[in-house]
Amino acid sequence: MKSPEDRHTDREITENDNSSPLNTTTSNDDSYVEVTLDLRDDMVEVRSVQPAIETKAEESELEALAKSMQKKRSFGSSIVGNSSMRMRLKRLASLKRHPADRTSAAAQHALKGLKFISKADGGSGWAAVEKRFDELTATSSDGLLPRARFGECIGMNRDSKEFALELFDALARRRNITSDCISREQLKEFWDQIANQSFDSRLQTFFDMVDKDADGRLTEEEVKEIISLSASANKLSNIQKQAEEYAALIMEELDPDNMGYIMLENLETLLLQGPNQPFEGRSLNRNLSHMLSIKLKPTLEPNPIKRWYKNLKYFLLDNWQRVWVLLLWIGVMAGLFAYKYVQYKNRAAFDVMGHCVCVAKGAAEILKLNMALILLPVCRNTITWLRNKTRLAAAVPFDDNLNFHKMMAVAIAIGVGIHVVAHMTCDFPRLLNASPEKYKPMEPYFGHQPTNYWHFVKGVEGVLGIIMVVLMVIAFTLATQRFRRNRIRLPRPLNKVTGFNAFWYSHHLFVIVYALLIVHGVKLYLTKEWYKKTTWMYLAIPIILYSGERLLRAFRSSIKAVKLLKVALYPGNVLTIHMSKPMGFKYKSGQYMFVNCAAVSPFEWHPFSITSAPDDGYLSIHIRTVGDWTRKLKTVFSEVCQPPPTEKSGLLRAGSSRDTINFPKVLIDGPYGAPAQDYKKYEVLLLVGLGIGATPMISIVKDIVNNMKAMEEEEYDLESTGQKKRSGSGNGRNFKSKRVYFYWVTREQGSFDWFKGLMNELAEMDHLGVIEMHNYCTSVYEEGDARSALIAMLQSINHAKNGVDIVSGTRVKTHFARPNWRTVYKRIALNHTNTRVGVFYCGAPALTKELRQLALDFSRKTSTKFDFHKENF
């Protein structure tokens, strides 16, 4: 809706339109223009205005198009939100408006921009600055703050040091300060100007930063310098390298008359291109959003019993699969412990050792059970088959297999501790101190009454028990997160016991542990009948199953040879490998496979998500080189790869066309099931990838693109031949995804090179508006920060002119800083009421808790249900 001032302006323009040379009644063609609009999120931008020749048929088509476009709604900077629309409009007058004629929407948008500090409201902000001033000048005799410490004093981080220096110079020039040091009073003046809530004041400060010679004009060289400075503060190396090109772009946009400079009002014109509200119903959407926000505010139930009941109910609804499995597991352990306890309470050993022997034997029984069960969660082929071919996935949380594996490891450690302590501190002392008459029933088991601990230690049972405990302690310790992820820094040569390699090899000590455990179970002190020695009975089936899986993996990986097709090393230390697809290798998007490279280590296998789609003619993986194995892999491939041609992305590259390349041998094993493979169960998807965690999501998005292609081919065949041609994979017929929201959050600009081709393909293919791709670069300061203001200007200009985002280098526009996840969930809940949404996250564990909690909150408080699935690395 237009404000009264806007309607008044339009009326004046229309009344004076007859005098405009652009308007004439002599030709019907000249009375209309063809306007090309860029519809981008909540904003409409005019791309071009050209004379148009219209017909009645065209006019009706354009009216229909305009109506259909008004019905479509989207949020965020997405593929479907970025489109062009042409329509014929009556010529009014020049589309340019003086910057001073700000609409309320533009003024409101302007106030959010050009913030030089995070706390711009003064008051408490100045108190913190003053405190830092006192700390930084404590050792100075003159009490002055040096220019080099200005950024630190006002709260800017180290990455913004150069930006802070330019800001200091601009503020100093305005006050004719030539010294490199300022007093507390001068700092207060600087702060007051920085914290000024007036947009005009902020704009003038920003302009002064660029205008180094203070002549009121910005030359191309000055614009280039501030672009380079802003790019450096935001860690955008690509933009920094192209600063000259982008400076010319800004001059072309703001200096169309080639004056060689731009003025303050030209800069204001660009900054005031705030979001408009082009579609009807936006106010209704805002009202719904506001109501939803109020509904989601936590309300504390005053009755503690009702509050406890409600929390329990929600917990069981969200975790019933885990609950029943854990209750079954705990119940079986409790039953076995009680059974063994009662059994030994009724034996002669109880008269000598008392309850201690009952506790020791009960703990041993639990230990045997968990030593058997702990192998099952790592039988990946079996789990993949069960989740894909049976209905157990509806009741069994297969995605928690590794968590269950860790829980049983803790139970084993507790069982070992109880068993050893009960024997060493209770059973054996009682045997040593028992009277000859009381000890006599124990002679068939222990021989003559021992006089010291050495009697128990030197036996087969004691020696094997000590060896097993030592090996378990080593394996358990090196499997902890701090050791496995190399977070403990040890001096050489002890640093070799940290990292994934140490975890991998130490975990295989359990082969020895299992062998010793079976022997230990045969040589029991108090049991001589073979059928009562149950250790081998517990372990037989799990060991056979696990051994069969390991043999299957070795056999399958050896016969399914792969040929490397392409290798490239991208910014961010990401190695991508494209390889041939072995015969019969069938997988689903979201699954992963294991990779082995004998040139790095002949025994190590590491899991990586498959980034290619099932219908692609190749397999691809993207490997982030952060660990010892991946670094060695990068070194091995770097020796055979060459720098790419200038027009190609990737730091090193090798393709199949070069016959002289001798690639290292690579073996694969898989595929294996993963949480993301269940995406086909949902019509609406929220995919979240953090850094390299985008890899399984990329495969899903590729699969959806292939499905869209298949659907288009089927529709084309149906229109051309009248018959639907059956596609080879049949994916088009099974395509159910109606809406996909893909959020990729990364810290580095170079990360977008990993999947640049796919993002551009999405922009071209997604005619149905299925996929919304949201790129977030967290190294860039949030919207409104002065350090990213010029980057945002460049982004808008370049995207409008060339259709390419300057941050990602793709057609998908990049957001700055981190997403507001509550807003993301809220908008999906508003757009998809009474719908079940699949939320799939892959990335570091830090974000898991927030995304899961939001999924629970919105599922409980709205009609939209969010099913959360995660995969951490």
N, C-alpha and C positions, 0 to 999 in steps of 0.2 A: 504494500500500500504506500501511496505517496503522501508526504507531509503537505500541509497547506502551502508552504513556501514552494515546494516542487510543483504542485498543481498550478500555482500562480505563475511560476516561471514558464511552464509549458503553455499556458494560455497566452502569455505575452509573445512567446516565440511563434505560436500558431497565427496570432493576429498579424504579426509582422512578416509572416512567411511570404506574402505576395511580393514583397520587395526584394526577396532573395533571388539571386541569379540562378540558384539551384532549383527553384520552383517555377513552373510555367504551366499554363493551361492549354497550350497549343498542342502538346503531345501527351497522350496518356501514358506513354512509356516513361517520360521524364518525371511524371508525378510520383513514381515509386522508385525505391532503391532496394537492392538486395543486401541484407545485413547478415553477415555470418557471425554467430555468437558462439563463444566457448562456454559450455555449461560445465562448471567445475565446482563440485560440492555445493556449497551455499552461495556461489558467486557466479555472476554472468559477466563475461568480458566480450567487448566488441572486437572481432578480429579484422573485419573489412567491411567497407560500405561501397557498393558499386551500383551503377545504373542497371535497372532490370527491365526486361520485357516480359510481361505477365500475360497469361491467358486465364480464362475462367476456370479451366480444368486445373491449371497449376495452382490457382488461388485456393480452390477447394482442397487440394492435396496438402497445401501448406497449413491451412487451418486445421485439418485433421492431424497433421504432424505436431502442431503446437499443442493441441489438446492432449495427444498421447504423451508428449513430453512432460506436460504439467502433472500427469498422473504418476509419473515415476519419481520415486524418492530414494535417495541414498545418502550416506553420511561418510565423512572422512575423505581423504584424497585417494580415490579409488579409480580403478580402470573404468568401471561402469559410470562413475561420476564425472568422467572427463569425456565429453563428447562435443561435437559441433552441431549447430542447428542453423539452418538458413530460413529466412522468412522475408516477405516483402512488407515494407513499412512505408507509410506516407513520409515524404521528406519534410522535416521540420526546420532544422537549421544545423549549424555546426554542432557536432557531438561533443566538442570540447567545452569544459566549464572551468572557470577560474578556480584555483585552489581555495580561495577564500570562501567560495560558496559551498561550504561543507554541509552535507546532510547529517542528520543526527546519527545515522548508522556509521557513517565515515568518521565522525568525531569520536564516537564511542570506541571504534576500532583504533583510532589514533592514540587514545589515552592508554591503550594496552601496550603500545609500542615504544621503542627507544628507551628502555630502562637500562641504566648503566650499572645498577646494583640490584641485588636481590630484595633488599628492604628499602623501598623508596619513600617511605612515609616519615622519615626523620625520627625525632624523638628517641625511642629506644635504639634506633639505628645509629644516631650520632653518639650515644653513650658508648656503644661498642667500639666505634671508630676512635673516640677520644681515649678509651682505655688502651687500644692498640697503639695510639700515638705515644702515650706515656711509656709503654713498654719498649717501643722502638727508639725513643729518644732518651732512655734512662742513662745510657752510657755517653751521651753527647753533652759536651760542656755548654754549647750554645742553645740547646733545647729546640733545634730545628730538625724537620723531617727531610731527609734527602729525597731527591726525585726518584732514585732507584727503588725506594721502599714505599712509594705512594700506593701502588697497586695492592701491596700486602696490607697497608694500613686501612684502606677502604673496603677490604674484604674480597678482592679479586684473587683468583688462584694463580699459580705459577705459569700456567699455560697462557694466561692473558697479560703477561708482563709487558710485552711490547705494546699491546693495546692500551694498557694503563699509562705507559709513558707518553703516548700520543695524546691521551686525554689530559694528562698533566700539562703538556705543552699548550694545548688549546685553551685550557682554563687560565694558564699563566699569560698567554698572549692577550687575552681579553682584558687582563688587569695590568698589563705592561710590566710583568714580573720577569726579570732576566736572570735571577739567581736560580740555582739548582736545588735550593732548599727553601722550605716554607715554614712559617710559624704556625702555632695552634690557631690563631685568629684567621690567618689566610686559609688554613685547611678547613675551618668552619665555613668560610665563604665558598670554597670549592664544593664542599659537601652540600650546602644549601642549593647551589645551582644544579648539582647532580641529582639531588633528591626532589627537585621541583616537580610538582604534579602537572604543570602546564606542558602540553605537547609542544607548543611553540618554543618554550624554553629548551626542551630536550632537542628539538629539531635544530635550533640555533647552535647548541653545544656540539651536536654531531656534525653540523656543517663546518663549524670552526675546526674540528679535528681534521677534516679533509682539506680545508682551505688554509694551507700552511703559510702562504704569503699574506694572508689576511686582506686580500683585495676584493672580497665579496664574490669571487668567481672561482669555479672549479674547472681546472683544465683536465685533459685526458690523463696526463701524467699523475696528477694528484688523485684522481679516481683510481688509477691503477695501483697506487701505493696503498690506499685504504682497502682495496679488494684483497691485495696480498696480505695485509695486516689482519683482516677479518678471517681470511682462509687459514692463516697460521694459528690464530686463537682457537679456531674450531677444528684444527687438525685435518683440514681438507687440502691435501697435497696436490690433487689434480687441479683444483681451482686455482691454487697458488701458481702452478705452472702456466695456467692459461689466463693469468691476470690481465695481460695486455689485450687479449682477444675479448674478454668480458668488459674491459674498460671501453673499448670501441663500441661494444653492443649498447652500453648505457648511454654513451654520447650520441649514438645513432637514434636512440629512443627519445632522449631528452633534449637533443640539439638538432632538430630536423633541418634548421636553416644553416647549419655548418658555421656557426659563429665561433666555434673553437672553445667554448666554455658553456657551463650551465649555471643557473642562478638558484637561489634558495627556493623560489616558488616552483621551479622544475622538479627539485627533489621532493618537495611536498606533494606534488601531483602523484608521484609514484608511491609514496608512503600511504596516501589516502585511498588507495585502491582496496578498500576493505570489503568484506563479504557482504553481499546483498541478500535479500530474501525474495527470490524470484517466483517461488511457487506458492500457490494458495495452500492453506492448511498448515503452514509452518508454525503459526501461533498455536494451533490446536496441538501440534506435536510437542511444542514447548510446555503447554499446560499439562499434557500427559506425562511428560518427563518430570515436571515439578511434582505432580501427584505421586509418581513412582518414587521420587527421592524421599518424599515425606513418609511413604509407606515403608521404605527400607530403613528408616532410622530405627536403631535398636530401642525397644521398649522393655524395661525390666519388669518381669512378672513379680508382683509383691509377695505372692504366696510361694515360699521356698519349695514346698512339695510339688506344686504345679509346675514350677520352673524346672525342677529336677526331672519330672515326668516328661515335659516337653523336650528338654535337651536329650533325654534318653531315647525318646521316640524318633527324633531327628537322626540321632546317631545310628540307631538300628536300621532306619530306612536307607541311610547312606552307606552303611558298612555291613549289611546282613550277610553278604558272601564271606567276608573275612571273619565275621563273628562265629558263624557256624563251623567253619573249618578250624578256627582256633579252639573253640569249645570242644570239638571232637578230639583234637590233638591233646589238649589238656586232660580231657576225660580219660583217654586211653592211658596216658602217663600215670594219672592218679590210680586207675584201676590196676595197672601192672605193679606199681609201688605197693599198693595195699595187698595184692595177691602175694608178692614176695615177702612182705613183712609178716603176714600171718603164717606163711609156709615155714619160715625160719623160727618163728616164735614157738612153733610146736616141735622143734627139733632139739637134739641134745646140746647143740652148740649154744643155744640160748641160755642154758644153765651156767655156762662159763663166761660168755661174752655179753650176754644180756641184750638190751635193745640196740646196742651198737652194731651187732652183726645184721640185725634186721634192716637198719637204716643203710648200711653199706651194700647189702644185696639188693635192696629196693632201688637205690641210686644206680647200681650196675645194670639193673633191668631197664631203667629209663635210658641209660647210656647206650645200651645195645639197640633199643628202638630208634633213637635219634641218629645213631651212626648208620642205620639202614635207611631211614627216611631222608637224610640230608643229601643223598645221591639223586633222589627223584627230581627235585626242582632244577637240577642241572642236566637232566636228560632232555635236551632241547628238541631233538627229533620227535620224541614221544609227546612232549607238550604241544609242539606245533601240530602234530597229527590229531591230538585230542581236541584242540581248539578249532581246527578247521573241519574235521570230519565227524565230530560228535556234538551232542547238545550239552555236554558238560560245561562248556564255556558260560552258559547262562547261570550256572550255580557255583562254579569254582573260579576264584580269581586268579587265573593263570598269569596275569600281568604282575602279580606280586610274588612270583616264584623266587626271585633273588632275596626279597625281604624275608620270606619264609625260610630260605636257606640260611640266612644270617641269624634268625631267631633260634633255629635248631642248633646252630653253632654255639650260641650262648647257653642253650640248655645242655649241650654236651660239656661245655666248660664247667657249668654248675654241677652236673652229674659226676664228672671226674673229681672235682674238688671235694664233694661230699663223700664219695667212695674212698678216696685216698685219706682224707682226714679221719673218717670213721675207723678205718683200719689202723692207721699209724698212731692215733692218739687214744684209741679206746680198745679195739679188739686185741691188738698185739700186746699192750701192757697187761690186759686181763689174763692172757695166756701165760705171760711171763710170771705173773704174781699169783696164779691159781695154785691151790694146794694139790699135792699128788693125787689124792682121791678124786678131787673135782676135775683134774685135767685128764684122768685116765680115759674117758670116752673120746678124747680128741687124738689119742695116739694113732689110730688108723689113718688120720688125715695129715697130722703134722710130725709124726714120729715121736721120739723121746722129747720130753718137755724142754724147750729152748731156754737158754740163759741170757740171751741178748738179741738185739734187733738184727744182727748180722745173719742169723739163722733164716730170717724171712727175706732178707735182701738178696742173699746169694742164690736162692732158688730160682727156677725158671720163671715162676710167676712174678717174683720180685724184680728180676732184671728186665724182663719184658715190660712190666708196668712202668718202671723208671724211664726206659727208652721211649715208650709211647708218650708219657707226660712231657718229656723234653721236646720231642718232635711236634707235639700239639702246641706247646707254648710258642715255639718258633713260628709255626704256620699261622696261628691265630694272631700273634703280634704283628707279623709282616702283612697280614691281611687287613689290619685296621686302616682307617681312612688316612690318618696322618702319615703312616709309612707308605701305603700304596700310592698316594698322590704326591709323595716326595715333599711333604710339608715340614719334615724334620731335617734340619741341616746338621750333618755329622761330618767330622773331619775325615780325611782320607786315611786309610782305605775303608773306613767304616761306612762311607757314603754309598758303597755298593749294596748295602742291605736295605736301602730305601728305593722306592720307585716300583713301577709295574713289573719289571723283570724279576726283582726279588720276590714279589708276591706270586708271580706265575710259577717260578721254579720251586719255591718253598711249599706251595700248595700241593705239589706232586709228591711231597713227603708222605702224604696220606696213603699212598700205595703201600709204603712200608708199614704205616700204622695199621692198616686193615689186615695185612698179613700177620703182624704181631698180635693183633686183637684176636684173630681166630685161634692162634696157638695158645694165647693167654686163656681163652675160653675153654680150651681142651684141658689145660693143666690147672683146673680149679682145685682149691684147697679142700672144700667141704662137699664136693660132688664127684662121685666116681662113675656113676652109670652114664653111658654115652647119650641116652635119650634125654637126660636131664641137662646136658650141656648144650644150651639153646643158642649160643652166640652165632654159630654157622647157619642156623635156621633163620635167624633174623636177616643175616647179610647175604644169603645165597641169591635170592631173586634180584635185589637191587644191584648187587655187584655184577651179576650176569647181564642185566639190562644196561647198566652203564658201560660195561666192557664192550657189549655189542654195539652201543652207540659210538664209542671211540673207534672201533674197527670199521664201522660203516662210514664214519667221517673220513678216516684215512683212505679207505678204498674208493669212496666217491670222489674225493678231491684229487686222487691220483689218476682216475680214468677220465674225469671231466676237465680236460685241458682247456685253457683259455689262451687266446692270442690277444696281445695288447694292441689296441688300435690307435690310441692317442693318450699322451701324458702332458699335463700342463701344471705349472706352479703359479698360483695366483697370489695377489697381494693378501696379506694376512697370514702368510705361511700355510696356504691350503693347497694340497696336492690333489689333482683330479686324475683319475685313471679310467679310461674307456677300454672295455675289453669285449671280446666276442662272447656271445651267449651260448653256453654248452647245450648240446642236444638234450631235450627233456627238462631243462632248467625252467620250471614254472614258479612264479612268485606273485605276490600281491604287493601293491604299493603300500609303503609303510614298514615292510619287513626288512630284515638285515641279513648279512652273511659274514662269514669269517674269512679272513685273508691271511695268507702265509707267503713270505718272501724268503727263500732259502739264503739269499745273499745277505740278509740282515740277521736272521736266526732260523735255523732249520726246524725248530720245535715250536716256536711261538705262533699262535693264531690269535688274531685280534678282530673284534666285531665292528662292522661299519654299516650304516644305513645305505640301502640301495637308492640312488637318486634317479635312476632311469625308470620309465614306466613299463608295465608289462608288455605293451604293444611295441615298444622300441626294439629295434634290431640289434641292440647292444646292451651291455651292462655297464653302469658307471657308479663310481663312489667318489666322495670328496673327503679327504683326510686332513684334519687340522694337525699340524706338526707341533705338538706341545709336550710329548713324552719322549723318553729315550729311544723307544722302538721307532716311533714315527719320524724322529729326527734322522735316525740312521737310514730309514727308507727314503726320505727326501734327499739325503746325500747320495745314495746309490743311483737314484733316477736323475739327479742333477748332472751326474757324470756323463750321461748318454743324451741329455736334452740340449737344445740350442736356443738362444734368444729368438723370440718370435718375430715375424715381420712387423713393421711399424703399425699396420692396420689391424693387427690381431691383439687380443688381450691375453694376459698371462705372462709371467716373467720368463719362464722356460717352457719350451713346447717341442713335442716330437709327434709326428703322425705316421700312419701306416704307409704313406707314399714313399717314405725313405727306406729303401730296402737295406741300407748299410747299418741301420740301428740295431744293436744287439741288446734288446731289453732284458732285464733280469727276469728270471722265471717266477711267475706268480701262480699260486694255487688258491682256489676258493672252496668254501664249504657252506652249504645252505640250500635254500633260504630257511630262515627261522622266524617264528611268529613274534609280533610286537604289538603294543597297544594301538598304534596308528592304523593297523590294517583293518580295524573295525569301522572305518569311516563310512563304508557303504551302508551301514545300518541307519544313517541319518540323512534327512533331506536338507538340513541346515547344519553347516559346519563352522566352527571357529578354530582355525589352525594358528598356533603360536610357536614360532621358532626363535630361539635366542642364539645368535651367532651361528656356529656350525650346526646347531640344533635344527636349522631349517631343512636339513637334508631329507628326512622322511616326508616332510610336508611338500617338498619340491616334487617328489615322486607322485604324491597324491594329486597335486595340481596338474602335473603332466598327464596323468591318467585321465583326469577330468577333461583336459584339452583334447586328448585323443578321442574320448567319448563324444565330445561335441563335434569333432570332425566326422566321426562315424554317423552321427545323427544327421548332419548336413548332407553327407553322401547318400544316406537312405532317402532323405526327402527329395534330393535331386533325382535319384533313380525313379522314385515314385512319380515325380512330375514329368520326367522325360519318357519313361517307358510304361508307366501305369502299373508297374510291379515293384515291390520292395525287394531290392537286391540284398541278399544275406551277406553281412560282413563276415570276414574271417574269424574275428574274435567274438563277435556278438555283443561287444561292450555297449554299443549304442542302444541296444534294446534294453539292457539292464541299467541304463544310466538313470539314477534317481536324484542326484544332487541338484537342488533348486537354487541354493544360495551358499556361497563359500566366502568366508571372511578370513583372509590370510594376513597375519601380522608378523612381519620379520623385523626383529630388533637387533641391531648390530652396532658395535662401537666404531668400526673403521669404514671409511668411504670405499676403500678398495674391495671390501667384501661383496659389494654389489656386482663386481665383475664375475663372480662365480656363476651366477645364473642370469646374466644380462640377456642372452638370447631368448631364454624362456619368458622373461618378463615382457620383452618386446613382442613375442609371439602371442602372449596372452592379450596384449592391447589390441592386436589385429584380429584375433580369433573370437574374442568374447562378445559376439553380437547379441547373445541372449541375456547378457547382464548377469551371468552366474557368479563370477569371481570378482571379489573386491580385494585388491592387493594393497597393503599398507606397509610402506618401508619406513623404518624409523632409524635415524642415525643419532646415537646418543652422544657422540663427540661434539655435536653442534648445540649451541645454547638454545634454550627454549624460545619459542616465538615471543617477540616483544623485547628481547634482550638486544641492546645496541650492538653487541659483538656479532650478532647474527642478522642484524637488520639489512645490511647490504647484500648478504647471501640470499636472504628472502626476496629482495628486489630482483636480483639477477635470476633467481629461480622463476619468478613470475614472468619476467620478460622473455627469457629463453624458452620457457615452456609454451608461452603463447605464440612466439614467433616460429620456433622450430619443432615444437612438440616433444622436446627432450628435456629431461630433468638434469640440472647441472651437477647434482650430488651423486645420483646413481648412474647417470649416463644412459638411462632408459626412458621409456615413455611413461613410466609410473612415477608420480610425484612423491618426493621424500618428505616426511615429517621430521621435525627437529625434536631433540631430547627424547624422553620416554613417554609411552602411551599412558593415558589415564584409564586404567583397566576397569574401574567401576563405571566410567562413562561408556566404555566399549560394551560391557555386559548390559548396561541399561538400554542402550540403543538397540541392541539385538532383541532384548525383551520387548521393546516397544514395537519393533518391526515384525516380530514373529510370535504373536500371542498364541497360546494353546499349542505350542510346538515343542518337540524334544530336540535340543541342540547338542551335537557332539562336540565337546571341547577337547582338543588334542594339543598337548604341550610337550616340546622336546627342548631341553636345555639344562642349564645349571640348576641345582636344587633350590637356589635362593628364591626364585619366583614361584615355585610350586605351591607353597603354602597360601600365598595371596590369591592365585588363580583358583585353587580348590575352594578356599573359603568364600570367594565371590560366587562361584558356581553353586555352592550350598545355599548362600543367602538368597540369591535370586530364584533358585528353585523353590525355596520355602515361601517366599513372599509374593511371587508372581505366578501367572499361569504358564510361563515358559520354563521348561525343565532343562537344566544343563547337566549333562553327564561328563564328568571330568576324567580324562585319561592322561597319564604322564609317562615320560621316558627321560630319565636323568643320565648324565654322563659325568 
